[in-house]
């Protein structure tokens, strides 16, 4: 059995795990990054980078590379599918609050792959693809991870373990940490297509949240594709949802000629609103989807996970590099990130989903009127833009540090 000693082990080489690994390794902390897959997953679910995230990543010189690979999206729309009404918001109005007054639309795997390569270049850092966390043992002074590789079991002893291994986190399950919340009753069906939707739907921007009582949808543009997200009935078999007939039906009602539209991916998701009871257990911390899950409306999931990674990694750098008190630093991480998750991420994503789903009736009419009032009032509009861009929650956390 091969044995490795490191300061921090990280499970999961998605965008959150690779950010944590590079934050640490670039500051001289020894890191072992474990990933079950043979490479960073070609995952299309997350594609939005908000202004505070772009500013954080700018510390690595990564933001410029993301912008080159992605699309700038300063404008986003809340649309009424049946009437075509649009309530638009332009982040250029908050250019005084951020260097990046726009979202960048870029698939998350670009970030993961960039950072995993950079981690490999750091002294004292190792990236191990094809290695699955099989068991965890905690002691008072260290944590031991048994990782199953292609040919053998590896024993990794670390001062700390970070679980960034996603919604089905093995690390969280080994800890026995409760995952409170709920699962949405419908499935979420995502199509990608090169069909130029902007030629069929007038005044379409790169980010569109479309309200409708029968079939709300999200239309997101990334550099080479449109992503079309729609709800699907729980009782409909997956094979039926992924069939050509369903694809044709969705695009018939969206732009017509659904039979002719070609799709590149057809994916079914279950979507959750859940938060781990604790983000910290002894020498093990949970971040990203391992710690919290939310619906995709607003693009907060990956971004909040990256913010977890910066918060935790920055504190561990102080512990290792400056002799800061570990208990104080880790407790502050837990308090800040759980508070932000509950008070902002969960609350805002639930509200965003409700706006889309309740596409008619008095409740939606009231919410639509509230949104129109926000759009019409410069002060309220600014507050809304700061909240939806995640600038507000990051600033609140900074002030509470």
Secondary structure as GFF3:
##gff-version 3
##sequence-region A 1 401
A	DSSP	beta_strand	2	11	.	.	.	ID=ss1
A	DSSP	alpha_helix	15	25	.	.	.	ID=ss2
A	DSSP	beta_strand	31	35	.	.	.	ID=ss3
A	DSSP	beta_strand	48	49	.	.	.	ID=ss4
A	DSSP	alpha_helix	51	57	.	.	.	ID=ss5
A	DSSP	three_ten_helix	58	60	.	.	.	ID=ss6
A	DSSP	alpha_helix	63	69	.	.	.	ID=ss7
A	DSSP	beta_strand	71	73	.	.	.	ID=ss8
A	DSSP	beta_strand	75	80	.	.	.	ID=ss9
A	DSSP	beta_strand	86	90	.	.	.	ID=ss10
A	DSSP	three_ten_helix	91	94	.	.	.	ID=ss11
A	DSSP	beta_strand	103	105	.	.	.	ID=ss12
A	DSSP	alpha_helix	108	120	.	.	.	ID=ss13
A	DSSP	beta_strand	125	129	.	.	.	ID=ss14
A	DSSP	beta_strand	132	138	.	.	.	ID=ss15
A	DSSP	beta_strand	143	148	.	.	.	ID=ss16
A	DSSP	beta_strand	153	163	.	.	.	ID=ss17
A	DSSP	alpha_helix	170	175	.	.	.	ID=ss18
A	DSSP	beta_strand	179	193	.	.	.	ID=ss19
A	DSSP	three_ten_helix	197	199	.	.	.	ID=ss20
A	DSSP	beta_strand	207	211	.	.	.	ID=ss21
A	DSSP	beta_strand	217	222	.	.	.	ID=ss22
A	DSSP	beta_strand	225	232	.	.	.	ID=ss23
A	DSSP	alpha_helix	238	241	.	.	.	ID=ss24
A	DSSP	alpha_helix	244	255	.	.	.	ID=ss25
A	DSSP	beta_strand	265	276	.	.	.	ID=ss26
A	DSSP	beta_strand	280	281	.	.	.	ID=ss27
A	DSSP	beta_strand	284	286	.	.	.	ID=ss28
A	DSSP	three_ten_helix	288	290	.	.	.	ID=ss29
A	DSSP	beta_strand	292	293	.	.	.	ID=ss30
A	DSSP	alpha_helix	301	322	.	.	.	ID=ss31
A	DSSP	alpha_helix	326	340	.	.	.	ID=ss32
A	DSSP	pi_helix	341	346	.	.	.	ID=ss33
A	DSSP	alpha_helix	347	357	.	.	.	ID=ss34
A	DSSP	alpha_helix	362	376	.	.	.	ID=ss35
A	DSSP	alpha_helix	378	388	.	.	.	ID=ss36
A	DSSP	alpha_helix	391	400	.	.	.	ID=ss37
###
